[in-house]
Amino acid sequence: MKKTIVLFLLILTSSVLFSCRNESTDILAESANETTIENGDVTVEADNKDEPKRLTEEEKAAFYKVVEFDLPKDFRDAVVKYMYKCAEIKWQPKEDYSTTSDNNSWSVNLSYKKGTVYHGVPYSSCTSGADHFSSLIVDGKYFPRELGYQTEPGLNCYTAIQEAYQTFIPTQMTSHHWLPGDSKFCLDIVGDYEYKEGTTKTEEICTLNGKDKIYDCYSLLQKGDIIYTVKIIGDGNIHCRLVVDEPTIVKNGLGKIIPSRSYVTCIESTNAFDKTRTDGVKTTWYVNHTYSFDKLFNSNYVPITLKGYSQPRSEMEAPYLGLDMEITPALLSKGMFTGVIRSNFPLVFGRVDILDKSGNVVASKDKCDLYNVKKMGVRNTFTNMFDTLEKGKEYTFVLTAGIVPGNVELARVNFTYGK
């Protein structure tokens, strides 16, 4: 049921436009020397009409270790919960640092101070995620491995929603393909507004349809849908917000929508700290901000949604994550390891840690900011891991990887280096 209030004054927050760049389409190359099973070749079988497709026992046998995850019961609820999860993570910088970037028509200028508690995955285009970013926080403290908007692990407005959708479907889409009228438009519109092929900005759609039509479409939004605006396609001057609840709709006595009093409630990752917070929370996540229909239209937002919401569960795949071969003590003792991390969902990260006998990390390498990477050669990704090790000493090799549905420790092997 839509929330409807007749002639009741609502106090609304102002609509603020923030911008994000388009994402890279680089794919992590796999070495021809790695033993690999090509992504996409795995077949699956359905248990019944209500269950997703899962690996057969024969396919599981092709892995040294593989873990399957269940799909959430309510897709829309899972998407919204993931966004809240990203926004609620607490951390403190180990030292002062700044994130800056000049992107022609928009910029990033964020300063983080030692001793200050921040909430939420930081704003950046080097895609990380809730679980991955949490794993980088040690004793409540965090410092980027490399400073810069394009190199610090984090999420921006677009990648946050992209990952939220990966709680149940392995979608990976560049942001300009979210624009109705783009030649590769990959989402669905909400409502029945019109758009033309070759559209380059959402202002064209709003002008073509007019206010009343777009207002009617706003009123059809549901939890987990998106409101999206594009100023300059290709320049990253876009912004998107995830809708967290059905709209509140106010109508006059004739049944017509009052746009200044009707609104949607959203969560979003932004490039500025939320100055409207009165609880002392420092965050670049705008949580449960409300935006009136007229302010959305004036900023040229259009409503879009994910096609996967209407896909039958029986046509979907249960997420899995695995390692194809064992990493042995004998190989590690020689300073070698091999294997391929594989999944049917995009990898969020892979990491190798080497611990000494006391459990201290003596070598570590982390790989994130992956775009549509569903397999990762371990040997070629995690190089020079043995450079600081001492011959004759005992160590533990730990391999971990993650997709949005969950992380898996794929290997934990004790070995003596140089033995």
C-alpha positions as CSV (number, residue, x, y, z in Angstrom):
1,M,0.0,0.0,0.0
2,K,1.3,3.5,-0.9
3,K,1.3,6.0,2.0
4,T,-1.2,8.7,1.2
5,I,-1.8,11.9,3.1
6,V,-4.5,14.4,2.0
7,L,-3.6,18.1,2.5
8,F,-1.2,17.5,5.3
9,L,1.9,19.6,5.5
10,L,5.2,17.7,5.5
11,I,8.7,19.1,6.3
12,L,11.1,18.0,3.6
13,T,14.8,18.0,3.4
14,S,16.5,19.7,0.4
15,S,17.5,17.6,-2.6
16,V,21.3,17.8,-3.1
17,L,23.0,16.5,-6.2
18,F,26.2,14.6,-5.9
19,S,28.2,13.1,-8.7
20,C,30.1,9.8,-9.4
21,R,32.3,8.8,-12.2
22,N,31.7,5.9,-14.6
23,E,33.3,2.7,-13.6
24,S,36.2,0.9,-15.3
25,T,35.5,-2.1,-17.4
26,D,38.9,-3.7,-16.9
27,I,38.9,-7.5,-16.5
28,L,41.7,-9.2,-14.5
29,A,43.6,-11.3,-17.0
30,E,44.1,-15.0,-16.3
31,S,47.5,-16.5,-17.0
32,A,47.6,-19.3,-19.6
33,N,49.9,-21.2,-17.3
34,E,47.2,-21.4,-14.6
35,T,45.1,-24.5,-14.4
36,T,41.6,-23.1,-14.8
37,I,38.0,-24.1,-15.5
38,E,36.6,-21.3,-17.7
39,N,33.9,-19.1,-16.0
40,G,30.5,-19.6,-17.4
41,D,31.0,-23.3,-18.3
42,V,29.6,-24.7,-15.1
43,T,26.2,-26.3,-15.5
44,V,23.7,-26.3,-12.7
45,E,20.6,-28.2,-12.0
46,A,17.4,-27.2,-10.2
47,D,16.1,-29.1,-7.2
48,N,12.6,-27.8,-7.6
49,K,10.6,-24.9,-9.0
50,D,11.1,-22.7,-5.9
51,E,14.8,-23.2,-5.5
52,P,17.7,-21.6,-7.4
53,K,20.0,-23.7,-9.6
54,R,22.9,-25.3,-7.6
55,L,26.2,-27.1,-8.5
56,T,25.9,-30.8,-9.0
57,E,28.0,-33.2,-6.9
58,E,30.2,-33.8,-10.0
59,E,30.8,-30.0,-10.4
60,K,31.6,-29.7,-6.7
61,A,34.2,-32.4,-7.1
62,A,36.1,-30.2,-9.5
63,F,37.0,-27.9,-6.6
64,Y,39.4,-28.4,-3.8
65,K,37.0,-26.3,-1.7
66,V,33.7,-24.7,-2.6
67,V,31.0,-23.0,-0.6
68,E,27.5,-22.3,-1.8
69,F,25.3,-19.5,-0.3
70,D,21.5,-19.3,-0.1
71,L,19.6,-16.6,-1.9
72,P,17.8,-14.1,0.4
73,K,14.1,-14.7,0.8
74,D,13.1,-11.1,0.0
75,F,15.3,-9.6,-2.7
76,R,14.2,-6.0,-2.2
77,D,14.7,-6.2,1.5
78,A,18.2,-7.7,1.1
79,V,19.3,-4.9,-1.2
80,V,18.2,-2.2,1.3
81,K,19.7,-4.0,4.2
82,Y,23.1,-4.2,2.4
83,M,23.1,-0.4,1.9
84,Y,22.4,0.1,5.6
85,K,25.2,-2.3,6.4
86,C,27.6,-0.3,4.4
87,A,26.5,2.9,6.0
88,E,26.7,1.7,9.6
89,I,30.4,0.5,9.7
90,K,32.4,2.5,12.4
91,W,36.1,3.3,12.0
92,Q,38.7,5.8,12.9
93,P,41.7,7.0,10.7
94,K,45.1,5.9,12.0
95,E,46.3,9.3,10.8
96,D,44.8,12.4,9.1
97,Y,44.3,12.0,5.4
98,S,42.3,13.5,2.5
99,T,40.5,12.1,-0.5
100,T,40.5,14.6,-3.4
101,S,39.7,14.3,-7.1
102,D,39.0,16.9,-9.8
103,N,36.7,15.4,-12.4
104,N,36.0,18.4,-14.7
105,S,32.4,19.1,-13.9
106,W,32.5,17.8,-10.3
107,S,35.1,17.1,-7.6
108,V,35.8,15.2,-4.4
109,N,37.3,16.9,-1.4
110,L,37.0,14.9,1.9
111,S,39.2,15.2,5.0
112,Y,39.4,12.5,7.7
113,K,40.9,13.3,11.1
114,K,42.7,11.0,13.5
115,G,40.6,10.4,16.6
116,T,37.3,11.1,14.9
117,V,34.8,8.2,14.5
118,Y,33.3,7.9,11.0
119,H,30.4,5.8,9.9
120,G,30.2,4.0,6.5
121,V,32.4,2.7,3.8
122,P,34.3,5.7,2.5
123,Y,33.4,7.4,-0.7
124,S,35.7,6.3,-3.6
125,S,35.7,4.7,-7.0
126,C,38.1,1.8,-6.0
127,T,35.3,-0.7,-5.4
128,S,35.4,-2.4,-2.0
129,G,32.3,-3.4,-0.1
130,A,30.9,-3.9,3.4
131,D,32.7,-7.0,4.4
132,H,35.9,-6.2,2.6
133,F,36.3,-2.7,4.1
134,S,35.5,-4.1,7.5
135,S,38.4,-6.6,7.1
136,L,40.7,-3.6,6.6
137,I,39.8,-2.1,10.0
138,V,42.2,-3.3,12.7
139,D,41.3,-2.5,16.3
140,G,38.8,0.1,15.1
141,K,41.5,1.9,13.0
142,Y,41.9,2.2,9.3
143,F,44.2,4.0,6.8
144,P,44.1,3.6,3.0
145,R,46.7,1.4,1.4
146,E,47.1,4.1,-1.3
147,L,45.6,7.6,-1.1
148,G,43.4,8.8,-3.9
149,Y,39.7,8.7,-5.0
150,Q,40.5,6.1,-7.6
151,T,42.8,4.0,-5.3
152,E,41.3,4.0,-1.8
153,P,39.0,1.1,-1.2
154,G,35.4,2.3,-0.9
155,L,32.1,2.8,-2.7
156,N,30.5,5.6,-4.6
157,C,26.8,6.1,-5.3
158,Y,26.7,3.8,-8.3
159,T,29.0,1.0,-7.0
160,A,27.2,0.8,-3.7
161,I,23.9,0.0,-5.4
162,Q,25.6,-2.3,-7.8
163,E,27.0,-4.4,-4.9
164,A,23.6,-4.3,-3.1
165,Y,22.0,-5.9,-6.1
166,Q,24.7,-8.6,-6.0
167,T,23.2,-9.9,-2.8
168,F,21.0,-12.0,-5.0
169,I,22.0,-11.6,-8.7
170,P,25.4,-11.4,-10.4
171,T,24.7,-8.2,-12.2
172,Q,27.6,-5.9,-13.3
173,M,26.7,-2.8,-15.3
174,T,28.4,0.4,-16.2
175,S,26.5,3.5,-15.0
176,H,25.7,5.0,-18.4
177,H,23.8,1.8,-19.2
178,W,21.4,2.7,-16.5
179,L,20.1,5.6,-18.7
180,P,16.8,4.9,-20.5
181,G,17.5,5.5,-24.2
182,D,21.1,4.4,-24.0
183,S,21.8,1.7,-26.7
184,K,22.8,-0.8,-23.9
185,F,20.1,0.2,-21.3
186,C,20.0,-2.8,-19.0
187,L,17.5,-1.9,-16.3
188,D,13.7,-1.4,-16.4
189,I,11.8,1.9,-16.1
190,V,9.3,2.4,-13.3
191,G,6.0,3.4,-14.8
192,D,5.3,4.1,-18.5
193,Y,7.2,7.3,-19.2
194,E,8.7,7.7,-22.7
195,Y,12.3,8.0,-23.8
196,K,14.1,8.2,-27.1
197,E,17.0,6.2,-28.4
198,G,20.2,8.1,-28.1
199,T,19.2,10.0,-24.9
200,T,22.3,11.5,-23.3
201,K,20.9,13.0,-20.1
202,T,17.8,12.6,-18.0
203,E,16.7,16.2,-18.5
204,E,15.6,15.1,-22.0
205,I,13.3,12.4,-20.5
206,C,11.8,14.8,-18.0
207,T,11.1,17.4,-20.7
208,L,9.7,14.8,-23.1
209,N,7.2,13.5,-20.5
210,G,6.4,16.6,-18.4
211,K,5.9,16.9,-14.7
212,D,2.6,15.1,-14.1
213,K,3.7,11.9,-16.0
214,I,7.0,11.7,-14.1
215,Y,5.2,12.4,-10.8
216,D,2.9,9.5,-11.5
217,C,5.9,7.3,-12.1
218,Y,7.6,8.4,-8.9
219,S,4.5,7.3,-7.1
220,L,5.0,3.7,-8.3
221,L,8.5,3.3,-6.8
222,Q,9.1,0.4,-4.4
223,K,11.8,-0.5,-1.9
224,G,15.0,-1.3,-3.8
225,D,14.3,0.8,-6.8
226,I,16.5,3.7,-8.0
227,I,16.1,7.3,-8.7
228,Y,18.7,8.4,-11.2
229,T,20.0,11.6,-12.8
230,V,22.6,12.2,-15.5
231,K,23.9,15.7,-16.3
232,I,26.8,14.8,-18.6
233,I,27.1,11.2,-19.9
234,G,30.6,9.9,-20.0
235,D,31.9,12.6,-17.6
236,G,30.7,10.8,-14.5
237,N,28.3,13.6,-13.6
238,I,25.6,11.3,-12.4
239,H,23.9,10.5,-9.1
240,C,21.7,7.6,-8.0
241,R,19.8,6.9,-4.8
242,L,18.3,3.7,-3.6
243,V,14.6,3.9,-2.4
244,V,14.1,2.3,1.0
245,D,10.3,2.5,1.3
246,E,7.3,3.1,-0.8
247,P,6.6,6.8,-1.5
248,T,4.5,9.0,0.7
249,I,1.9,10.5,-1.7
250,V,-0.2,13.6,-0.9
251,K,-3.2,14.4,-3.1
252,N,-5.6,17.3,-3.2
253,G,-9.4,17.1,-3.1
254,L,-9.5,16.3,-6.9
255,G,-7.1,13.4,-6.5
256,K,-4.1,15.1,-8.0
257,I,-0.6,14.6,-6.6
258,I,0.8,17.6,-4.7
259,P,4.5,17.3,-5.7
260,S,5.9,19.5,-2.9
261,R,4.3,17.3,-0.2
262,S,4.8,13.9,-1.8
263,Y,8.3,12.4,-1.3
264,V,10.5,9.3,-1.5
265,T,12.9,8.1,1.2
266,C,16.4,7.1,0.1
267,I,19.9,5.9,1.2
268,E,22.9,6.9,-0.9
269,S,26.7,7.1,-0.9
270,T,27.8,10.7,-1.5
271,N,30.9,12.9,-2.0
272,A,30.2,15.1,1.0
273,F,29.6,14.7,4.7
274,D,26.0,14.9,5.8
275,K,25.7,18.3,7.5
276,T,22.0,17.6,8.4
277,R,23.0,15.1,11.1
278,T,22.2,16.4,14.6
279,D,23.5,13.2,16.4
280,G,27.2,13.9,15.9
281,V,27.6,11.1,13.3
282,K,30.2,11.9,10.7
283,T,29.3,10.1,7.4
284,T,29.2,10.6,3.7
285,W,26.2,8.3,3.6
286,Y,22.8,10.0,3.4
287,V,20.6,7.7,5.4
288,N,16.8,8.0,5.1
289,H,16.9,11.4,3.5
290,T,13.5,12.4,1.9
291,Y,13.2,14.1,-1.5
292,S,10.0,15.7,-2.7
293,F,8.6,14.9,-6.1
294,D,9.0,18.5,-7.3
295,K,12.7,18.7,-6.2
296,L,13.4,15.4,-7.9
297,F,11.9,16.5,-11.1
298,N,13.7,19.8,-11.0
299,S,17.0,17.8,-10.7
300,N,15.9,15.6,-13.6
301,Y,15.7,12.3,-11.7
302,V,14.0,9.4,-13.4
303,P,12.8,6.2,-11.7
304,I,14.4,2.9,-12.7
305,T,14.6,-0.7,-11.3
306,L,16.4,-4.0,-11.6
307,K,14.9,-6.6,-14.0
308,G,16.0,-9.3,-11.6
309,Y,13.3,-8.5,-9.1
310,S,10.8,-10.2,-11.3
311,Q,13.0,-13.2,-12.2
312,P,11.7,-16.5,-10.9
313,R,14.0,-18.1,-8.3
314,S,14.1,-21.3,-10.3
315,E,15.9,-19.4,-13.1
316,M,18.5,-18.0,-10.8
317,E,21.8,-19.5,-9.5
318,A,22.8,-20.0,-5.9
319,P,26.0,-18.0,-5.4
320,Y,29.2,-20.1,-4.9
321,L,32.9,-19.4,-4.3
322,G,35.7,-21.9,-4.5
323,L,39.3,-22.8,-5.1
324,D,40.0,-25.3,-7.8
325,M,43.1,-27.0,-6.4
326,E,44.9,-27.6,-3.1
327,I,47.8,-25.4,-2.1
328,T,50.3,-27.7,-0.5
329,P,53.0,-27.2,2.2
330,A,55.5,-28.7,-0.3
331,L,54.9,-25.9,-2.9
332,L,54.8,-23.2,-0.3
333,S,58.1,-24.3,1.2
334,K,59.6,-23.6,-2.2
335,G,58.0,-20.1,-2.4
336,M,55.3,-21.2,-4.8
337,F,51.6,-21.7,-4.9
338,T,48.9,-22.0,-7.6
339,G,45.2,-22.4,-8.1
340,V,42.2,-20.4,-9.4
341,I,39.5,-18.7,-7.3
342,R,36.2,-19.1,-9.0
343,S,32.6,-17.9,-8.6
344,N,29.5,-17.4,-10.5
345,F,29.2,-13.9,-8.9
346,P,31.6,-11.0,-9.3
347,L,34.5,-11.2,-6.9
348,V,34.7,-8.4,-4.4
349,F,38.2,-9.2,-3.2
350,G,40.9,-11.8,-2.8
351,R,43.7,-11.7,-0.2
352,V,46.7,-13.7,0.9
353,D,48.2,-13.4,4.4
354,I,51.3,-15.1,5.7
355,L,51.6,-15.4,9.4
356,D,54.6,-16.2,11.6
357,K,54.5,-18.9,14.3
358,S,53.1,-16.4,16.8
359,G,50.2,-15.4,14.5
360,N,51.6,-12.1,13.4
361,V,51.1,-11.0,9.8
362,V,54.5,-10.8,8.1
363,A,53.3,-10.5,4.5
364,S,49.9,-9.5,3.1
365,K,48.5,-8.6,-0.3
366,D,44.9,-7.6,-1.1
367,K,43.2,-7.3,-4.4
368,C,39.9,-5.5,-4.8
369,D,38.4,-3.0,-7.3
370,L,37.4,-5.8,-9.6
371,Y,34.9,-5.4,-12.4
372,N,33.0,-8.5,-13.4
373,V,35.9,-10.7,-12.4
374,K,34.6,-14.2,-11.6
375,K,37.9,-16.0,-11.6
376,M,41.3,-15.0,-10.3
377,G,44.6,-16.8,-10.7
378,V,46.2,-16.9,-7.3
379,R,49.9,-17.2,-8.4
380,N,49.8,-14.3,-10.8
381,T,47.7,-12.0,-8.6
382,F,49.6,-12.4,-5.3
383,T,53.3,-12.1,-6.3
384,N,56.4,-11.5,-4.2
385,M,54.8,-12.9,-1.1
386,F,57.9,-14.7,0.2
387,D,60.4,-11.9,-0.2
388,T,60.6,-11.1,3.5
389,L,60.4,-14.7,4.8
390,E,63.4,-16.4,6.6
391,K,64.5,-19.9,5.5
392,G,63.9,-22.6,8.0
393,K,61.1,-20.8,9.9
394,E,57.5,-21.9,10.2
395,Y,54.7,-19.9,8.7
396,T,51.0,-20.2,7.9
397,F,49.6,-19.3,4.5
398,V,46.0,-18.0,4.4
399,L,43.9,-17.4,1.3
400,T,40.6,-15.6,1.6
401,A,38.1,-14.3,-1.0
402,G,34.7,-12.7,-1.0
403,I,31.6,-12.1,-3.0
404,V,28.8,-9.9,-1.7
405,P,26.8,-12.9,-0.3
406,G,29.8,-13.9,1.8
407,N,33.6,-14.4,2.4
408,V,35.4,-17.8,2.4
409,E,38.7,-18.9,3.8
410,L,39.8,-21.1,0.9
411,A,43.1,-22.3,2.3
412,R,45.1,-22.3,5.6
413,V,48.3,-24.1,5.3
414,N,51.3,-24.5,7.7
415,F,54.7,-24.7,6.0
416,T,58.4,-24.3,6.6
417,Y,59.9,-21.9,4.2
418,G,63.0,-23.1,2.4
419,K,62.7,-26.7,3.7
